[in-house]
Amino acid sequence: MVDGEKIALLINDIYDAATDESLWPAALHNFSRCFGGVGTVLHSLSSLQSLVYVSDDLSEPAEDYRSFWWQYDPLVRSPYVVNLKNGIFHDRDVLEEDVISRGVYYNEFLAKQGIGGAIGIVSSPTERSKIAIGVQLPPGAEVRGSEKRIFSQLSLHITRAASMGSLVSRLEATQGALLEGIGRFSCAAAVVRRDGFVISANAYLYALLGNGVGLRQNRLHVDLHEQQRALERLIASVAAGEVQPAASDVIVLRRSGRHPTLVVRAMPLTGRHIDRIPGTERASDAVLLLISGGDIASADNGDHVFRSMGLTRTQARIARMLGDAKAATEIATELGVSVNTVRTTIKAIYLKLGVNRQAEIVRLLSSLRAFI
Protein backbone atom coordinates (compact mmCIF):
# COMPACT_ATOMS: atom_id res chain seq x y z
CA MET A 1 0.00 0.00 0.00
CA VAL A 2 1.30 3.43 -0.96
CA ASP A 3 2.00 5.65 2.07
CA GLY A 4 -0.37 8.62 2.39
CA GLU A 5 2.34 11.04 3.51
CA LYS A 6 4.48 10.11 0.52
CA ILE A 7 1.52 10.76 -1.77
CA ALA A 8 1.06 14.27 -0.33
CA LEU A 9 4.75 15.05 -0.81
CA LEU A 10 4.65 13.66 -4.34
CA ILE A 11 1.70 15.89 -5.26
CA ASN A 12 3.70 18.93 -4.08
CA ASP A 13 6.65 17.78 -6.22
CA ILE A 14 4.38 17.40 -9.24
CA TYR A 15 3.01 20.95 -9.05
CA ASP A 16 6.47 22.38 -8.39
CA ALA A 17 7.49 20.82 -11.70
CA ALA A 18 4.67 22.71 -13.44
CA THR A 19 6.62 25.97 -13.06
CA ASP A 20 10.12 24.50 -13.25
CA GLU A 21 10.44 21.71 -15.81
CA SER A 22 13.88 20.75 -14.47
CA LEU A 23 12.04 19.20 -11.50
CA TRP A 24 10.09 16.71 -13.63
CA PRO A 25 12.74 13.93 -13.57
CA ALA A 26 12.78 13.81 -9.75
CA ALA A 27 8.97 13.97 -9.50
CA LEU A 28 8.56 11.18 -12.03
CA HIS A 29 11.24 9.15 -10.22
CA ASN A 30 9.22 9.32 -6.99
CA PHE A 31 6.04 8.50 -8.92
CA SER A 32 7.52 5.28 -10.34
CA ARG A 33 8.82 4.25 -6.91
CA CYS A 34 5.26 4.34 -5.54
CA PHE A 35 4.37 1.41 -7.80
CA GLY A 36 7.63 -0.54 -7.87
CA GLY A 37 8.42 0.77 -11.32
CA VAL A 38 11.74 0.99 -13.11
CA GLY A 39 10.97 4.52 -14.28
CA THR A 40 8.33 6.89 -15.67
CA VAL A 41 7.96 8.54 -19.05
CA LEU A 42 5.71 11.58 -19.55
CA HIS A 43 4.70 12.60 -23.08
CA SER A 44 2.91 15.85 -23.83
CA LEU A 45 1.73 15.52 -27.41
CA SER A 46 0.09 18.12 -29.62
CA SER A 47 -0.09 19.16 -33.26
CA LEU A 48 2.69 21.68 -32.56
CA GLN A 49 5.18 19.80 -30.39
CA SER A 50 6.11 16.60 -28.60
CA LEU A 51 7.65 17.06 -25.16
CA VAL A 52 9.22 14.10 -23.38
CA TYR A 53 10.18 14.00 -19.71
CA VAL A 54 11.92 10.96 -18.27
CA SER A 55 12.43 10.11 -14.60
CA ASP A 56 15.83 9.88 -12.93
CA ASP A 57 15.37 6.09 -12.85
CA LEU A 58 15.94 6.07 -16.60
CA SER A 59 18.72 8.66 -16.67
CA GLU A 60 21.22 6.45 -18.52
CA PRO A 61 18.98 5.44 -21.45
CA ALA A 62 17.06 8.75 -21.40
CA GLU A 63 19.15 10.45 -24.09
CA ASP A 64 18.93 7.40 -26.35
CA TYR A 65 15.17 7.39 -25.86
CA ARG A 66 14.75 11.12 -26.55
CA SER A 67 16.99 11.14 -29.61
CA PHE A 68 16.05 7.82 -31.18
CA TRP A 69 13.94 5.19 -29.45
CA TRP A 70 10.83 7.30 -28.78
CA GLN A 71 9.90 6.98 -32.47
CA TYR A 72 9.75 3.20 -32.08
CA ASP A 73 7.69 3.30 -28.89
CA PRO A 74 4.36 1.81 -30.03
CA LEU A 75 2.49 3.68 -27.31
CA VAL A 76 3.72 7.01 -28.70
CA ARG A 77 3.47 6.43 -32.44
CA SER A 78 0.43 8.27 -33.76
CA PRO A 79 -1.75 5.27 -34.84
CA TYR A 80 -1.72 3.93 -31.29
CA VAL A 81 -2.09 7.29 -29.57
CA VAL A 82 -5.08 8.19 -31.72
CA ASN A 83 -6.77 4.87 -30.99
CA LEU A 84 -6.06 4.85 -27.26
CA LYS A 85 -9.05 5.90 -25.23
CA ASN A 86 -8.58 8.21 -22.27
CA GLY A 87 -8.01 6.26 -19.09
CA ILE A 88 -5.70 3.61 -17.65
CA PHE A 89 -4.18 0.96 -19.87
CA HIS A 90 -1.67 -1.91 -19.68
CA ASP A 91 0.53 -2.16 -22.74
CA ARG A 92 -0.28 -5.84 -23.15
CA ASP A 93 -4.00 -5.03 -23.21
CA VAL A 94 -3.77 -2.51 -26.06
CA LEU A 95 -0.88 -3.77 -28.21
CA GLU A 96 -0.85 -6.79 -30.46
CA GLU A 97 1.19 -9.70 -29.14
CA ASP A 98 3.70 -9.66 -32.00
CA VAL A 99 4.43 -5.96 -31.35
CA ILE A 100 5.66 -6.95 -27.89
CA SER A 101 7.24 -10.33 -28.69
CA ARG A 102 8.94 -9.31 -31.93
CA GLY A 103 9.11 -5.51 -31.90
CA VAL A 104 12.52 -3.88 -31.80
CA TYR A 105 11.44 -1.46 -29.07
CA TYR A 106 10.60 -4.19 -26.57
CA ASN A 107 13.39 -6.58 -27.52
CA GLU A 108 16.28 -4.28 -28.34
CA PHE A 109 15.63 -1.41 -25.96
CA LEU A 110 13.33 -2.20 -23.02
CA ALA A 111 14.70 -5.69 -22.32
CA LYS A 112 18.21 -4.27 -21.84
CA GLN A 113 16.83 -1.86 -19.21
CA GLY A 114 15.15 -4.63 -17.18
CA ILE A 115 11.67 -3.54 -18.29
CA GLY A 116 8.96 -6.07 -19.06
CA GLY A 117 5.90 -3.88 -19.56
CA ALA A 118 4.13 -0.69 -18.62
CA ILE A 119 1.01 0.71 -17.05
CA GLY A 120 -0.08 4.07 -18.32
CA ILE A 121 -2.84 6.58 -18.59
CA VAL A 122 -3.90 8.83 -21.46
CA SER A 123 -5.86 12.08 -21.21
CA SER A 124 -6.85 14.86 -23.59
CA PRO A 125 -6.57 18.30 -21.95
CA THR A 126 -7.62 19.88 -25.28
CA GLU A 127 -9.05 18.61 -28.56
CA ARG A 128 -5.64 18.74 -30.22
CA SER A 129 -3.42 17.41 -27.46
CA LYS A 130 -2.85 14.27 -25.46
CA ILE A 131 -0.80 13.58 -22.38
CA ALA A 132 0.47 10.03 -21.86
CA ILE A 133 2.08 8.86 -18.62
CA GLY A 134 3.73 5.47 -18.51
CA VAL A 135 5.36 3.69 -15.57
CA GLN A 136 7.85 1.10 -16.80
CA LEU A 137 7.49 -2.13 -14.79
CA PRO A 138 10.00 -4.95 -14.24
CA PRO A 139 9.19 -8.33 -15.86
CA GLY A 140 6.16 -9.99 -14.26
CA ALA A 141 5.09 -6.95 -12.20
CA GLU A 142 1.52 -5.57 -12.28
CA VAL A 143 -0.43 -2.75 -10.64
CA ARG A 144 -3.84 -3.85 -9.35
CA GLY A 145 -6.66 -2.97 -6.96
CA SER A 146 -6.24 0.05 -4.70
CA GLU A 147 -2.82 0.84 -6.18
CA LYS A 148 -4.48 1.19 -9.57
CA ARG A 149 -6.91 3.77 -8.14
CA ILE A 150 -4.01 5.70 -6.57
CA PHE A 151 -2.17 5.53 -9.89
CA SER A 152 -5.19 7.09 -11.60
CA GLN A 153 -5.51 9.87 -9.00
CA LEU A 154 -1.81 10.79 -9.09
CA SER A 155 -1.79 10.68 -12.89
CA LEU A 156 -4.59 13.24 -12.89
CA HIS A 157 -2.35 15.60 -10.91
CA ILE A 158 0.53 15.00 -13.33
CA THR A 159 -1.76 15.74 -16.30
CA ARG A 160 -2.94 18.99 -14.76
CA ALA A 161 0.59 20.03 -13.83
CA ALA A 162 1.92 19.22 -17.33
CA SER A 163 -0.91 21.24 -18.92
CA MET A 164 -0.23 24.15 -16.56
CA GLY A 165 3.50 24.00 -17.31
CA SER A 166 2.87 24.05 -21.04
CA LEU A 167 0.56 27.06 -20.67
CA VAL A 168 3.06 28.92 -18.46
CA SER A 169 5.84 28.28 -20.99
CA ARG A 170 3.74 29.65 -23.84
CA LEU A 171 2.71 32.70 -21.83
CA GLU A 172 6.32 33.43 -20.83
CA ALA A 173 7.47 33.08 -24.43
CA THR A 174 4.68 35.38 -25.63
CA GLN A 175 5.41 37.94 -22.91
CA GLY A 176 9.11 37.94 -23.73
CA ALA A 177 8.45 38.31 -27.45
CA LEU A 178 6.10 41.24 -26.87
CA LEU A 179 8.51 43.09 -24.59
CA GLU A 180 11.41 42.62 -26.97
CA GLY A 181 9.16 43.60 -29.87
CA ILE A 182 8.40 46.89 -28.12
CA GLY A 183 12.16 47.41 -27.92
CA ARG A 184 12.31 47.53 -31.72
CA PHE A 185 10.57 50.88 -31.46
CA SER A 186 13.44 52.18 -29.26
CA CYS A 187 11.27 51.94 -26.18
CA ALA A 188 12.05 50.42 -22.79
CA ALA A 189 9.25 48.27 -21.43
CA ALA A 190 8.57 46.59 -18.10
CA VAL A 191 5.70 44.73 -16.50
CA VAL A 192 5.62 45.77 -12.84
CA ARG A 193 3.50 45.12 -9.79
CA ARG A 194 1.62 47.79 -7.92
CA ASP A 195 4.66 48.29 -5.67
CA GLY A 196 7.04 48.75 -8.62
CA PHE A 197 8.51 45.23 -8.45
CA VAL A 198 9.70 44.30 -11.95
CA ILE A 199 8.09 41.05 -13.13
CA SER A 200 9.61 41.19 -16.60
CA ALA A 201 11.42 43.74 -18.76
CA ASN A 202 13.13 44.11 -22.11
CA ALA A 203 16.79 44.81 -22.82
CA TYR A 204 16.22 48.57 -23.24
CA LEU A 205 15.02 48.87 -19.64
CA TYR A 206 18.15 47.19 -18.29
CA ALA A 207 20.31 49.41 -20.52
CA LEU A 208 18.97 52.44 -18.59
CA LEU A 209 20.27 51.21 -15.26
CA GLY A 210 23.04 53.32 -13.81
CA ASN A 211 21.93 56.45 -15.69
CA GLY A 212 19.77 57.96 -12.97
CA VAL A 213 17.52 54.90 -12.92
CA GLY A 214 18.17 51.71 -10.99
CA LEU A 215 16.73 48.63 -9.34
CA ARG A 216 16.52 48.27 -5.58
CA GLN A 217 15.27 44.87 -4.46
CA ASN A 218 14.12 44.47 -8.07
CA ARG A 219 11.96 47.62 -7.85
CA LEU A 220 12.38 50.57 -10.19
CA HIS A 221 14.14 53.46 -8.51
CA VAL A 222 14.87 57.02 -9.70
CA ASP A 223 17.72 58.96 -8.05
CA LEU A 224 15.70 62.14 -7.48
CA HIS A 225 13.33 61.69 -4.54
CA GLU A 226 10.43 63.72 -5.91
CA GLN A 227 10.68 61.89 -9.25
CA GLN A 228 10.61 58.55 -7.44
CA ARG A 229 7.43 59.57 -5.64
CA ALA A 230 5.85 60.60 -8.95
CA LEU A 231 6.68 57.22 -10.48
CA GLU A 232 5.25 55.36 -7.48
CA ARG A 233 2.04 57.40 -7.58
CA LEU A 234 1.64 56.74 -11.31
CA ILE A 235 2.05 52.98 -10.97
CA ALA A 236 -0.24 52.71 -7.94
CA SER A 237 -3.00 54.85 -9.43
CA VAL A 238 -2.98 53.03 -12.78
CA ALA A 239 -2.95 49.61 -11.06
CA ALA A 240 -5.91 50.67 -8.92
CA GLY A 241 -7.85 51.83 -11.98
CA GLU A 242 -7.90 55.42 -10.77
CA VAL A 243 -6.45 56.87 -13.99
CA GLN A 244 -8.39 57.09 -17.22
CA PRO A 245 -6.46 57.13 -20.53
CA ALA A 246 -5.43 60.75 -20.73
CA ALA A 247 -2.40 62.95 -20.25
CA SER A 248 -2.38 61.94 -16.59
CA ASP A 249 -1.19 58.41 -17.41
CA VAL A 250 2.08 59.90 -18.66
CA ILE A 251 4.77 61.52 -16.52
CA VAL A 252 8.14 63.05 -17.27
CA LEU A 253 11.05 61.86 -15.14
CA ARG A 254 14.03 64.17 -14.74
CA ARG A 255 17.19 62.37 -13.76
CA SER A 256 20.25 63.46 -11.83
CA GLY A 257 23.29 64.71 -13.68
CA ARG A 258 23.13 65.47 -17.39
CA HIS A 259 21.03 62.48 -18.35
CA PRO A 260 18.10 63.24 -20.72
CA THR A 261 14.58 63.24 -19.31
CA LEU A 262 12.43 60.14 -19.64
CA VAL A 263 8.80 59.98 -20.69
CA VAL A 264 6.93 57.21 -18.87
CA ARG A 265 3.51 55.95 -19.84
CA ALA A 266 1.66 53.41 -17.68
CA MET A 267 -1.13 51.09 -18.74
CA PRO A 268 -3.06 48.57 -16.60
CA LEU A 269 -2.83 44.93 -17.63
CA THR A 270 -6.06 43.04 -17.29
CA GLY A 271 -7.00 39.60 -18.57
CA ARG A 272 -10.31 38.12 -19.63
CA HIS A 273 -9.15 34.53 -19.83
CA ILE A 274 -6.58 34.36 -17.02
CA ASP A 275 -7.11 35.05 -13.34
CA ARG A 276 -3.69 36.39 -12.58
CA ILE A 277 -0.26 37.29 -13.84
CA PRO A 278 2.62 35.49 -12.07
CA GLY A 279 3.76 37.60 -9.13
CA THR A 280 0.49 39.52 -8.73
CA GLU A 281 -2.62 39.07 -6.64
CA ARG A 282 -4.93 40.08 -9.48
CA ALA A 283 -4.39 40.80 -13.15
CA SER A 284 -5.20 44.46 -12.51
CA ASP A 285 -2.26 44.66 -10.09
CA ALA A 286 0.13 44.51 -13.05
CA VAL A 287 1.11 47.60 -15.00
CA LEU A 288 2.93 47.92 -18.32
CA LEU A 289 5.43 50.78 -18.34
CA LEU A 290 6.63 52.20 -21.66
CA ILE A 291 9.66 54.46 -21.28
CA SER A 292 11.22 56.63 -23.97
CA GLY A 293 13.86 59.32 -23.85
CA GLY A 294 16.89 60.90 -25.42
CA ASP A 295 19.27 58.04 -24.66
CA ILE A 296 16.82 55.39 -25.84
CA ALA A 297 15.26 56.73 -28.99
CA SER A 298 16.83 56.89 -32.43
CA ALA A 299 18.57 59.96 -33.82
CA ASP A 300 15.55 61.14 -35.83
CA ASN A 301 13.34 60.95 -32.71
CA GLY A 302 10.12 61.54 -34.65
CA ASP A 303 10.65 64.86 -36.46
CA HIS A 304 9.48 63.32 -39.75
CA VAL A 305 6.26 62.07 -38.15
CA PHE A 306 5.43 65.57 -36.91
CA ARG A 307 6.22 66.92 -40.38
CA SER A 308 3.75 64.45 -41.88
CA MET A 309 1.13 66.04 -39.57
CA GLY A 310 1.58 69.42 -41.27
CA LEU A 311 4.35 71.01 -39.22
CA THR A 312 7.29 72.78 -40.79
CA ARG A 313 10.81 71.43 -40.25
CA THR A 314 11.45 73.90 -37.40
CA GLN A 315 8.02 73.33 -35.84
CA ALA A 316 8.53 69.55 -35.99
CA ARG A 317 11.89 69.84 -34.25
CA ILE A 318 10.48 72.04 -31.50
CA ALA A 319 7.44 69.76 -31.14
CA ARG A 320 9.73 66.80 -30.64
CA MET A 321 11.73 68.73 -28.03
CA LEU A 322 8.48 69.63 -26.26
CA GLY A 323 7.59 65.95 -26.33
CA ASP A 324 10.90 65.23 -24.61
CA ALA A 325 9.68 67.55 -21.81
CA LYS A 326 12.10 70.37 -22.52
CA ALA A 327 11.15 73.87 -21.40
CA ALA A 328 10.99 76.82 -23.81
CA THR A 329 14.20 78.26 -22.36
CA GLU A 330 16.05 74.95 -22.91
CA ILE A 331 14.83 74.77 -26.49
CA ALA A 332 15.85 78.39 -27.16
CA THR A 333 19.34 77.77 -25.81
CA GLU A 334 19.77 74.56 -27.80
CA LEU A 335 18.56 76.11 -31.06
CA GLY A 336 20.29 79.47 -30.54
CA VAL A 337 17.11 81.56 -30.86
CA SER A 338 15.15 83.81 -28.51
CA VAL A 339 12.64 82.49 -26.01
CA ASN A 340 9.94 84.65 -27.63
CA THR A 341 10.59 82.99 -30.99
CA VAL A 342 10.20 79.57 -29.40
CA ARG A 343 6.98 80.57 -27.62
CA THR A 344 5.50 81.94 -30.84
CA THR A 345 6.36 78.69 -32.63
CA ILE A 346 4.82 76.68 -29.80
CA LYS A 347 1.52 78.53 -30.24
CA ALA A 348 1.54 77.67 -33.95
CA ILE A 349 2.29 74.01 -33.11
CA TYR A 350 -0.60 73.81 -30.64
CA LEU A 351 -2.95 75.29 -33.23
CA LYS A 352 -1.95 72.82 -35.96
CA LEU A 353 -2.04 69.78 -33.70
CA GLY A 354 -5.22 70.77 -31.87
CA VAL A 355 -3.68 70.66 -28.39
CA ASN A 356 -3.61 73.15 -25.54
CA ARG A 357 -0.64 72.21 -23.34
CA GLN A 358 2.77 70.58 -23.38
CA ALA A 359 1.58 67.46 -21.51
CA GLU A 360 -0.54 66.59 -24.55
CA ILE A 361 2.54 66.87 -26.80
CA VAL A 362 4.44 64.58 -24.43
CA ARG A 363 1.68 61.98 -24.63
CA LEU A 364 1.36 62.35 -28.39
CA LEU A 365 5.08 61.80 -28.94
CA SER A 366 5.01 58.79 -26.62
CA SER A 367 2.32 57.25 -28.83
CA LEU A 368 3.97 58.27 -32.13
CA ARG A 369 7.31 56.66 -31.24
CA ALA A 370 5.77 53.27 -31.82
CA PHE A 371 5.68 54.20 -35.51
CA ILE A 372 9.14 55.77 -35.82
Steps between C-alpha positions, in 0.01 A plus 500: 500500500630843404570722803263797532771742612714407201204565271454851644869578452490361147205723408700804618795385286273462198363855519846643566602344169218689326695826538850353481532221244844404634316345797305251287765222506504488882119516525459221247768297681298517823182418307648178358630397843144509637411207274826305493579631155832522321423853383236737361463665162275804450399602147321825425382467142336760279482604136778752570749312717593180679654546844657204678596490867674196644551415867840477667454121508557498125778759493750279315276399207308831505709670231478195274124499549458873431724502194406168343289237673189711567407468131485122539294510819167351386313687772623833361475442126196684368282200392503366855463836672201590285331168573571498873201605703547731796557305818731235644652235278751213519720475194419132459128581494523752215789374285503198275704209632751504214573870565623401846658162420670602176517880503841663510392742773416227750779261405789730418435787738270421794637151570851642548362741763332223703152609389229247423194719450323819594188640657391836373224751473394725213304825525401778262528844664395658167357373172841513334722367776557186700705431808627145552661383824665161511663322794749241377464177701751218555419162338197334660393804706143638492305782664159390629218588739542802726842579352334535161257758643790693657684483168198656329468778760870592491502489120220756500724736698788440258271574203382825654853604593633419150217702341568791736873485425437505127269801537750686721778436247290637215397805701861573600615465140221730380573756772870500418434537128265793558741685728790453262275598210424829675876552520515512120326835526787630720283476808578348839220285636432332833213314660492604866288435805312767687804550725738546205647148517619407150339175382652514153681755284671537165866570429443876458380530860813332635716722277366803693630377833777711645389813312284651772275194505565181693356192665479464876375160612385460139284815522542795266676789668573856381785694665298818557263455794210703363525317166493166681182602680342603169583162347357314800179704490460434127541124534271473803224714351502318165503158672204606714306616194495859621645645178306522177693504169603862480803720548502399866619147418827649375769662714837653425791381713798731540816320598806609693804625315484576129290201404207576263148500641285190467137484395313223682158374403315246716221268394307248714523136397177311534406156372169352394616141480757483781447569868842634576843590374788320677614711794173692540189455709269601216554572133419866564794520742739485204598809305682532168750786498620642168803726538656717231764769512803658343738214576255235382344634185657516156674807361198618299279481812178559306553832319383346171178375660417850624579635153253253350238659731545838330777659705794677343852365554564747785157443656551122485836529674359720775196272536729204550700693761175590677411132493831428672378732780742782429405850612484795259821644645685169445378482142602862433849438635543179301379655174673836552182709468304725735249368750230716338565334164461158659178600678352637178586175321346299783170685456502414129575134584211480747265648241600253227491196726182599683654489848507749785797406720841337496381188687288413196808528275690271737224240480468537124872445445493199732231346279665602170834339589346161442491593131846657469 
